[in-house]
């Protein structure tokens, strides 16, 4: 496949607003080449226009349930072979990740100096080799962030930014806020309202889900 074709499928040459037909054509072309969206669990799929996480995109997560939502969004991918890297997410509990379905044997925890020079090198290296990379409130200049995103697009990786996006331009943003906790002897699940918005979300989307997914089934 030519470099031009790869860049097109990765979305590097797509600008402005797409029509529904153009969007469907692009996603179908990606699927046909094996570069289609990364699957998510079915209750969260309606939040995403492509029904999954589009490769080369930057997703933001905010709200008190942001980390739980991240785990729910990437659980399906890690269980089917994709690797996840969490950068500077020391407070993200691995037991919680496991309860949400994340495959811990395909999960990396990375600690890095939160400066633009270091962060761009670390994130750039990770998106070169892994399907999904998540980072918390990175300090990254706009120019360094653009270089990281360009590498993510070229490799077909997905980048999540939790909290302050810094210099990153977010394609789609998720706000995850707890509506109600469920208890027995301890808190075992919660109802979370999730809304999606942004330039890659053609209309505001929202849903209420139980996290972990299936916790009360």
C-alpha positions as CSV (number, residue, x, y, z in Angstrom):
1,X,0.0,0.0,0.0
2,X,1.4,3.4,-0.9
3,X,2.3,6.0,1.8
4,X,-0.5,8.3,0.5
5,X,-3.1,5.6,0.9
6,X,-1.9,4.8,4.5
7,X,-2.0,8.5,5.4
8,X,-5.5,8.8,4.0
9,X,-6.8,5.8,5.9
10,X,-5.2,7.1,9.1
11,X,-7.1,10.3,8.6
12,X,-4.0,12.5,8.1
13,X,-5.4,14.2,5.0
14,X,-9.0,14.6,6.1
15,X,-9.9,18.2,7.2
16,X,-13.0,20.1,7.9
17,X,-16.4,18.6,8.4
18,X,-17.3,15.2,6.9
19,X,-20.7,14.3,5.6
20,X,-22.3,11.1,6.9
21,X,-21.5,9.3,3.6
22,X,-17.9,10.4,3.8
23,X,-17.5,9.3,7.3
24,X,-19.0,5.8,6.5
25,X,-16.8,5.5,3.5
26,X,-13.7,6.3,5.5
27,X,-14.5,3.9,8.3
28,X,-15.4,1.1,5.9
29,X,-12.1,1.6,4.1
30,X,-10.2,1.4,7.4
31,X,-12.0,-1.9,8.3
32,X,-11.2,-3.4,4.9
33,X,-7.5,-2.8,5.5
34,X,-7.5,-4.2,9.0
35,X,-7.1,-0.7,10.5
36,X,-10.7,-0.3,11.7
37,X,-11.9,1.1,15.0
38,X,-10.8,-0.6,18.2
39,X,-13.8,-2.4,19.7
40,X,-15.5,-1.3,22.9
41,X,-18.1,-3.0,25.1
42,X,-21.6,-2.8,23.6
43,X,-23.1,-0.4,26.2
44,X,-20.5,2.2,25.4
45,X,-20.4,1.8,21.6
46,X,-23.3,4.2,20.9
47,X,-21.2,7.0,22.3
48,X,-18.8,6.7,19.4
49,X,-19.9,7.4,15.8
50,X,-17.7,4.5,14.5
51,X,-19.0,2.2,17.2
52,X,-15.4,1.9,18.5
53,X,-12.2,3.9,19.2
54,X,-10.9,5.4,16.0
55,X,-7.2,4.9,15.5
56,X,-5.1,8.0,15.4
57,X,-7.6,9.9,17.5
58,X,-7.1,11.7,20.9
59,X,-9.8,11.1,23.4
60,X,-10.3,13.1,26.6
61,X,-11.7,11.8,29.9
62,X,-12.9,14.0,32.7
63,X,-15.2,13.7,35.7
64,X,-15.0,11.7,39.0
65,X,-15.4,8.4,37.1
66,X,-12.9,9.2,34.3
67,X,-10.5,6.4,35.2
68,X,-13.3,3.8,35.5
69,X,-14.6,4.9,32.1
70,X,-11.1,4.5,30.6
71,X,-10.9,1.0,31.9
72,X,-14.4,0.2,30.6
73,X,-13.5,1.6,27.1
74,X,-10.2,-0.4,26.8
75,X,-11.2,-3.6,28.4
76,X,-12.4,-5.3,25.2
77,X,-9.3,-4.3,23.4
78,X,-6.9,-5.6,26.0
79,X,-8.8,-8.9,26.3
80,X,-8.4,-9.5,22.5
81,X,-4.7,-8.8,22.2
82,X,-4.2,-5.0,22.4
83,X,-1.7,-3.5,24.9
84,X,-2.4,-0.6,27.2
85,X,0.1,1.8,28.6
86,X,-0.8,4.1,31.5
87,X,1.6,7.1,32.0
88,X,1.8,8.9,35.3
89,X,-1.4,7.3,36.5
90,X,-0.1,6.2,39.9
91,X,-3.6,6.4,41.5
92,X,-5.2,4.1,38.9
93,X,-5.6,0.9,40.9
94,X,-4.8,-2.3,39.1
95,X,-7.4,-4.2,41.0
96,X,-10.0,-1.8,39.7
97,X,-8.7,-2.2,36.2
98,X,-9.0,-6.0,36.6
99,X,-12.6,-5.6,37.9
100,X,-13.4,-3.6,34.8
101,X,-12.1,-6.3,32.5
102,X,-8.7,-4.9,31.6
103,X,-6.1,-7.6,30.9
104,X,-3.3,-6.8,33.3
105,X,-0.8,-9.0,31.5
106,X,-1.1,-6.6,28.6
107,X,-0.9,-3.4,30.7
108,X,2.2,-1.2,31.3
109,X,2.5,1.3,34.0
110,X,5.0,4.1,33.2
111,X,6.3,6.9,35.3
112,X,7.9,9.8,33.5
113,X,9.0,13.4,34.3
114,X,6.1,15.6,33.4
115,X,8.0,18.0,31.1
116,X,7.3,18.6,27.4
117,X,10.6,17.2,26.2
118,X,10.3,14.0,28.3
119,X,6.6,13.5,27.8
120,X,6.8,13.8,24.0
121,X,9.6,11.3,23.9
122,X,7.8,8.8,26.2
123,X,4.4,9.1,24.5
124,X,5.9,9.0,21.1
125,X,7.7,5.8,21.8
126,X,4.6,4.2,23.3
127,X,2.2,5.1,20.5
128,X,4.8,3.6,18.1
129,X,4.4,0.2,19.6
130,X,1.1,-0.1,21.5
131,X,-2.6,0.2,20.4
132,X,-3.8,2.3,23.4
133,X,-1.9,4.8,25.5
134,X,-3.4,6.8,28.4
135,X,-1.8,9.7,30.2
136,X,-2.8,11.9,33.1
137,X,-2.6,15.8,32.7
138,X,0.5,15.8,30.5
139,X,2.7,18.9,30.3
140,X,3.3,19.0,26.5
141,X,3.7,22.0,24.2
142,X,1.4,22.3,21.3
143,X,4.2,21.5,18.8
144,X,5.4,18.5,20.8
145,X,1.8,17.3,21.1
146,X,1.3,17.5,17.4
147,X,4.3,15.4,16.8
148,X,3.0,12.7,19.2
149,X,-0.4,12.7,17.5
150,X,1.2,12.4,14.0
151,X,3.1,9.3,15.2
152,X,-0.2,7.9,16.7
153,X,-1.9,8.5,13.4
154,X,0.9,6.8,11.4
155,X,0.9,3.8,13.7
156,X,-2.9,3.5,14.2
157,X,-2.7,4.0,18.0
158,X,-5.3,5.6,20.3
159,X,-4.3,8.2,22.9
160,X,-6.4,9.0,26.0
161,X,-5.7,12.2,28.0
162,X,-7.2,12.3,31.5
163,X,-7.7,15.6,33.1
164,X,-6.0,18.7,31.7
165,X,-5.2,18.0,28.0
166,X,-2.3,20.5,28.0
167,X,-1.2,21.0,24.4
168,X,-3.2,18.2,23.0
169,X,-6.2,18.9,20.7
170,X,-9.0,16.5,21.7
171,X,-11.0,14.8,19.0
172,X,-13.7,13.6,21.3
173,X,-14.2,14.3,25.0
174,X,-16.0,12.0,27.5
175,X,-17.4,13.4,30.8
176,X,-18.1,10.6,33.3
177,X,-19.9,11.5,36.5
178,X,-21.3,9.2,39.2
179,X,-25.0,9.2,39.7
180,X,-25.4,6.5,42.3
181,X,-23.2,4.0,44.2
182,X,-24.3,0.4,44.8
183,X,-23.3,-1.2,48.1
184,X,-23.4,-4.5,50.0
185,X,-20.6,-4.8,52.5
186,X,-18.6,-2.4,50.3
187,X,-19.1,-0.3,47.2
188,X,-19.2,-2.8,44.4
189,X,-20.5,-0.7,41.4
190,X,-21.9,2.6,40.4
191,X,-24.2,4.1,37.9
192,X,-22.3,6.6,35.8
193,X,-23.7,9.2,33.3
194,X,-21.3,9.5,30.3
195,X,-21.6,12.2,27.7
196,X,-19.5,12.5,24.6
197,X,-18.8,15.7,22.6
198,X,-16.2,17.2,20.3
199,X,-15.3,17.7,16.7
200,X,-15.3,14.0,16.0
201,X,-18.7,13.5,17.6
202,X,-21.3,14.7,15.2
203,X,-24.0,15.2,17.8
204,X,-24.0,15.2,21.6
205,X,-24.3,11.7,22.9
206,X,-24.9,10.4,26.4
207,X,-25.9,7.3,28.3
208,X,-26.0,5.9,31.8
209,X,-24.0,2.7,32.4
210,X,-23.2,0.4,35.3
211,X,-19.5,0.3,36.0
212,X,-17.9,-2.2,36.1
213,X,-19.9,-3.3,33.0
214,X,-22.0,-6.3,34.0
215,X,-21.4,-5.8,37.8
216,X,-25.1,-6.3,38.6
217,X,-25.9,-8.9,36.0
